[in-house]
Amino acid sequence: MSRPLLHRHFPPLADSLPHLRLGREPTPVRRLTALTATLPVWCKDESGYGEGGWGGNKIRKLEWILPDARRRGAHTLLTVGGIGTNWGLAAALYAREQGLATALALIDQPVDDHVRAQLARLRRSGATLHFTRTKRRTVAAAPWLFLRHSSGGRLPYFLPAGGSTPVGTLGYVEAAFELAAQVASGELPEPSHVVTAVGSGGTAAGLALGLRLAGLRSRVVGVVVNDTLRLDAPAIVALAGRTERLLRRRGADVARTGLTAADVTVVRDWLGPGYGHATPEAARALALAAATTSLELEPVYTGKALAALLAMADDRRLDPGPVLFLNTNGPR
């Protein structure tokens, strides 16, 4: 398979930041002509990215995380998420293919058919599941979880929710370079805005950093869907900054982007009562997407992100276009 774009643009990274290709790139872009008449909307569809039984944006992160875990000699990934976590399922499935075990600390969230189906997949994934129920109890259980999942004198490789570490964030720095190549080849015009759901911050942070490094002026609009983490613009930019410093430490000749909180738009108006709670706006967006675009979205992340895009387009908050919607869902 081809080398990642980051290795091609910054050759020293090939030796210092290992990468494991888990999906076929580039993911497709297309115009969503029937979605709204207010301004042109395009989609970069990440749903088909991944070949290990589950797709979507989490796989981009795992391409950098899994080889880093192996480089450090870890035997187990330890991570957290809701009981319907896409991230935890992707981590379990792809880690298993690389000979790594996965342990998941699971926090309660509202239960619907989508969450029930996800939990059933989690039970079949081979991961060890710990139902810690709340964020506070998860933090309290952390020392025991680390000891319980140590093996051969090695602590587990810990990942926060969503895999949003500087290493994981490289997945969407890479995706931003991929998008820049698609713009350069004429597959789509340069977007004025890129709209994405924000559940743990890594996707938005990687895009914000990668778009600047790749020479695009597109502005990231992050639609917050998780109220259990700090996910404001300063937090997103701080993660982007840590990722930029990681690239520089590993040998990349990276120009300083100077990103500030003013360079990222973060909106919370479509969160609803909290993480995993249904909203009527997301339900309408899901129905519209199904009827007009053939996109398969879900209610926790992408439905709320699309609802925000449509409302902001109607309010003229995204002018001038075109606007790019990042479909991060991974239905399999």
C-alpha positions as CSV (number, residue, x, y, z in Angstrom):
1,M,0.0,0.0,0.0
2,S,1.1,3.6,-0.5
3,R,3.0,5.5,2.2
4,P,1.0,8.0,4.2
5,L,1.0,11.5,3.0
6,L,2.7,12.7,6.2
7,H,5.7,10.4,5.5
8,R,5.8,11.7,1.9
9,H,5.7,15.4,3.0
10,F,8.0,14.9,6.0
11,P,10.4,12.0,5.2
12,P,12.0,11.8,8.7
13,L,8.7,10.7,10.1
14,A,8.9,7.4,8.3
15,D,11.5,6.2,10.8
16,S,10.2,8.0,13.9
17,L,6.4,7.7,13.6
18,P,5.3,4.2,12.4
19,H,2.1,3.9,10.5
20,L,-0.1,0.9,9.7
21,R,-2.5,1.2,6.8
22,L,-6.0,0.0,7.8
23,G,-8.2,1.5,5.1
24,R,-8.2,2.5,1.4
25,E,-7.5,6.1,0.7
26,P,-8.5,8.6,-0.4
27,T,-12.1,8.5,0.9
28,P,-14.6,9.9,-1.7
29,V,-15.9,13.4,-1.9
30,R,-19.1,14.4,-3.6
31,R,-21.6,17.2,-3.7
32,L,-24.8,16.8,-1.8
33,T,-27.0,18.6,-4.3
34,A,-30.4,18.0,-2.7
35,L,-29.5,18.7,0.9
36,T,-30.0,22.5,1.0
37,A,-30.5,25.3,-1.5
38,T,-28.9,27.9,0.8
39,L,-25.2,27.1,-0.2
40,P,-23.2,24.3,-1.9
41,V,-22.6,21.4,0.5
42,W,-20.0,18.7,-0.2
43,C,-19.3,15.6,1.8
44,K,-16.1,13.7,2.5
45,D,-17.4,10.3,3.3
46,E,-15.2,8.4,5.9
47,S,-17.8,5.7,6.4
48,G,-16.1,3.2,4.2
49,Y,-12.6,3.7,5.6
50,G,-11.4,0.5,7.3
51,E,-11.2,-3.1,6.4
52,G,-11.3,-4.9,9.8
53,G,-15.1,-5.1,10.4
54,W,-15.7,-1.5,11.4
55,G,-15.1,1.8,9.7
56,G,-15.2,5.5,10.1
57,N,-12.9,8.2,11.6
58,K,-11.6,6.0,14.5
59,I,-9.6,3.9,12.0
60,R,-7.6,6.9,10.9
61,K,-6.4,7.3,14.6
62,L,-5.7,3.6,15.0
63,E,-3.4,3.7,12.0
64,W,-0.9,5.7,14.2
65,I,-1.9,4.4,17.6
66,L,-1.5,0.7,17.1
67,P,2.0,0.7,15.7
68,D,3.0,3.1,18.5
69,A,1.5,0.7,21.1
70,R,3.6,-2.1,19.6
71,R,6.7,0.0,19.5
72,R,6.3,0.6,23.2
73,G,5.9,-3.1,23.9
74,A,2.4,-3.0,25.2
75,H,0.2,-6.1,25.2
76,T,-3.2,-4.4,26.0
77,L,-5.0,-1.2,25.0
78,L,-6.9,0.3,27.9
79,T,-9.5,2.9,27.0
80,V,-12.9,4.4,27.9
81,G,-16.2,5.3,26.3
82,G,-19.9,5.1,26.5
83,I,-21.7,1.7,26.4
84,G,-22.4,2.4,22.7
85,T,-18.9,3.5,21.9
86,N,-17.8,3.4,18.3
87,W,-14.3,4.1,19.4
88,G,-14.1,1.2,21.8
89,L,-15.4,-1.2,19.2
90,A,-13.0,-0.1,16.5
91,A,-10.1,-0.3,19.0
92,A,-11.0,-3.8,20.0
93,L,-11.5,-5.2,16.5
94,Y,-8.3,-3.7,15.0
95,A,-6.1,-4.3,18.1
96,R,-7.2,-8.0,18.0
97,E,-5.9,-8.2,14.4
98,Q,-2.5,-6.9,15.6
99,G,-2.3,-9.4,18.5
100,L,-3.2,-6.8,21.1
101,A,-5.9,-7.3,23.8
102,T,-8.3,-4.5,24.6
103,A,-10.0,-3.5,27.9
104,L,-12.8,-1.0,28.0
105,A,-14.2,1.0,30.9
106,L,-17.8,1.8,29.9
107,I,-19.8,4.7,31.1
108,D,-23.6,4.8,31.0
109,Q,-25.4,6.7,28.2
110,P,-29.1,6.8,27.1
111,V,-30.0,3.4,25.6
112,D,-31.8,3.1,22.2
113,D,-31.7,0.6,19.4
114,H,-28.4,2.0,18.1
115,V,-26.7,1.7,21.6
116,R,-28.1,-1.8,22.1
117,A,-26.7,-3.0,18.8
118,Q,-23.3,-1.4,19.6
119,L,-23.2,-3.1,23.0
120,A,-24.0,-6.4,21.4
121,R,-21.1,-5.9,19.0
122,L,-18.8,-4.9,21.9
123,R,-19.7,-8.2,23.8
124,R,-18.7,-10.1,20.7
125,S,-15.5,-8.2,20.0
126,G,-13.2,-10.0,22.4
127,A,-12.6,-7.0,24.6
128,T,-12.8,-7.2,28.4
129,L,-15.6,-4.9,29.4
130,H,-15.8,-3.1,32.7
131,F,-19.1,-1.3,33.4
132,T,-17.8,1.6,35.5
133,R,-21.0,3.5,34.8
134,T,-19.9,7.1,35.6
135,K,-16.8,9.3,34.9
136,R,-16.1,9.6,38.6
137,R,-16.2,5.8,39.2
138,T,-14.0,5.3,36.1
139,V,-11.3,7.7,37.5
140,A,-11.5,5.9,40.9
141,A,-11.1,2.5,39.2
142,A,-8.1,3.6,37.1
143,P,-5.3,2.2,39.4
144,W,-7.1,-1.2,39.6
145,L,-7.6,-1.2,35.8
146,F,-4.0,-0.5,35.1
147,L,-2.9,-3.3,37.5
148,R,-5.6,-5.7,36.3
149,H,-4.4,-5.3,32.6
150,S,-0.7,-5.2,33.1
151,S,1.1,-8.2,31.5
152,G,4.7,-9.3,31.4
153,G,5.7,-6.4,33.4
154,R,4.1,-4.0,31.0
155,L,1.4,-1.5,31.9
156,P,-1.5,-1.3,29.3
157,Y,-1.3,1.4,26.7
158,F,-3.8,3.9,27.9
159,L,-6.0,5.9,25.5
160,P,-8.5,8.6,26.5
161,A,-12.0,8.5,25.0
162,G,-11.9,8.6,21.2
163,G,-8.2,8.0,21.0
164,S,-7.7,11.7,21.0
165,T,-4.0,11.8,21.9
166,P,-1.4,13.7,19.8
167,V,-0.5,10.4,18.2
168,G,-4.2,9.6,17.4
169,T,-4.7,13.1,16.2
170,L,-2.2,12.5,13.4
171,G,-5.0,10.5,11.7
172,Y,-6.8,13.7,10.8
173,V,-3.7,15.7,10.0
174,E,-3.2,13.0,7.4
175,A,-6.9,13.3,6.3
176,A,-6.4,17.1,5.8
177,F,-3.5,16.5,3.5
178,E,-5.6,14.0,1.6
179,L,-8.4,16.6,1.3
180,A,-5.9,19.2,0.1
181,A,-4.8,16.8,-2.7
182,Q,-8.4,16.3,-3.7
183,V,-8.9,20.1,-3.9
184,A,-5.7,20.4,-6.0
185,S,-6.8,17.7,-8.4
186,G,-10.2,19.5,-8.9
187,E,-12.4,16.9,-7.2
188,L,-14.0,19.7,-5.1
189,P,-13.5,23.4,-4.6
190,E,-11.6,24.5,-1.5
191,P,-14.2,24.6,1.3
192,S,-14.8,27.7,3.3
193,H,-15.7,25.5,6.3
194,V,-15.3,21.9,7.3
195,V,-18.1,20.7,9.7
196,T,-17.5,17.8,11.9
197,A,-18.9,16.3,15.1
198,V,-16.7,16.8,18.2
199,G,-16.9,13.9,20.7
200,S,-13.3,13.9,22.0
201,G,-11.6,16.6,20.0
202,G,-9.0,14.6,18.0
203,T,-10.7,14.8,14.6
204,A,-11.3,18.6,14.8
205,A,-7.8,19.2,16.2
206,G,-6.1,17.1,13.5
207,L,-8.1,18.9,10.8
208,A,-7.3,22.4,12.1
209,L,-3.6,21.6,12.2
210,G,-3.5,19.6,8.9
211,L,-5.4,22.1,6.9
212,R,-3.0,24.9,7.8
213,L,0.1,22.7,7.2
214,A,-1.4,21.6,3.8
215,G,-2.0,25.2,2.8
216,L,-5.8,25.3,2.9
217,R,-7.7,28.3,4.4
218,S,-10.8,26.2,5.3
219,R,-12.1,26.8,8.8
220,V,-13.0,23.9,11.1
221,V,-16.5,24.0,12.7
222,G,-16.8,21.6,15.5
223,V,-20.2,20.5,16.7
224,V,-20.0,19.4,20.3
225,V,-21.9,16.2,21.0
226,N,-20.3,15.2,24.3
227,D,-20.8,17.1,27.6
228,T,-18.5,14.9,29.7
229,L,-15.2,16.4,28.4
230,R,-13.9,20.0,27.9
231,L,-14.4,20.5,24.2
232,D,-14.1,24.3,23.6
233,A,-11.9,26.0,21.0
234,P,-8.9,26.5,23.4
235,A,-9.0,22.7,24.2
236,I,-9.1,21.8,20.5
237,V,-6.3,24.2,19.6
238,A,-4.2,22.9,22.6
239,L,-4.4,19.4,21.3
240,A,-3.5,20.6,17.8
241,G,-0.5,22.3,19.4
242,R,0.7,19.2,21.2
243,T,0.4,17.3,17.9
244,E,2.4,19.9,16.1
245,R,5.1,19.7,18.7
246,L,5.1,15.9,18.4
247,L,5.7,16.2,14.6
248,R,8.6,18.6,15.3
249,R,10.1,16.3,18.0
250,R,10.0,13.4,15.6
251,G,11.9,15.2,12.9
252,A,9.3,16.9,10.7
253,D,10.3,20.3,9.3
254,V,7.0,21.8,10.3
255,A,6.4,25.5,10.0
256,R,4.8,27.0,13.1
257,T,1.1,27.4,12.4
258,G,0.3,29.8,15.2
259,L,-3.2,28.4,15.6
260,T,-5.3,30.1,18.2
261,A,-8.7,29.6,19.6
262,A,-10.0,32.2,17.2
263,D,-9.1,29.9,14.3
264,V,-11.7,27.2,15.2
265,T,-15.4,27.6,15.6
266,V,-17.0,25.3,18.3
267,V,-20.8,25.2,18.7
268,R,-22.8,23.5,21.4
269,D,-26.4,24.4,20.4
270,W,-27.1,20.9,19.0
271,L,-25.9,18.8,22.0
272,G,-29.4,18.5,23.5
273,P,-29.6,17.2,27.1
274,G,-26.2,15.6,26.9
275,Y,-24.1,12.9,25.3
276,G,-26.1,10.2,23.6
277,H,-29.5,12.0,24.1
278,A,-31.8,12.2,21.1
279,T,-32.7,15.5,19.6
280,P,-35.5,16.4,17.2
281,E,-33.1,18.3,15.0
282,A,-30.8,15.3,14.7
283,A,-33.8,13.1,13.8
284,R,-34.9,15.5,11.1
285,A,-31.3,15.6,9.7
286,L,-31.1,11.8,9.7
287,A,-34.4,11.6,7.8
288,L,-33.3,14.2,5.3
289,A,-29.9,12.5,4.7
290,A,-31.6,9.2,4.2
291,A,-34.1,10.6,1.7
292,T,-31.7,12.8,-0.4
293,T,-28.1,11.7,0.0
294,S,-27.9,7.9,0.7
295,L,-25.7,8.8,3.6
296,E,-26.1,6.4,6.6
297,L,-25.7,8.6,9.7
298,E,-26.4,7.9,13.4
299,P,-28.0,10.0,16.1
300,V,-25.1,10.5,18.6
301,Y,-22.5,12.2,16.4
302,T,-23.2,12.7,12.7
303,G,-26.9,13.4,13.0
304,K,-26.2,16.3,15.3
305,A,-23.4,17.6,13.2
306,L,-25.5,17.6,10.0
307,A,-28.4,19.3,11.9
308,A,-25.9,22.1,12.9
309,L,-24.7,22.5,9.4
310,L,-28.2,22.8,8.0
311,A,-29.2,25.4,10.6
312,M,-26.1,27.4,10.3
313,A,-26.4,27.4,6.5
314,D,-30.0,28.7,6.8
315,D,-28.8,31.4,9.2
316,R,-26.1,32.4,6.8
317,R,-23.4,31.7,9.5
318,L,-21.4,29.6,7.0
319,D,-21.2,32.0,4.1
320,P,-19.4,32.0,1.8
321,G,-19.5,28.4,0.7
322,P,-18.9,25.8,-0.3
323,V,-19.1,23.8,3.0
324,L,-17.7,20.4,3.5
325,F,-19.5,17.9,5.8
326,L,-17.2,15.2,7.2
327,N,-19.2,12.0,7.6
328,T,-17.3,10.2,10.4
329,N,-19.8,7.4,10.9
330,G,-18.6,3.8,10.2
331,P,-21.6,1.5,9.7
332,R,-20.7,-2.1,9.1
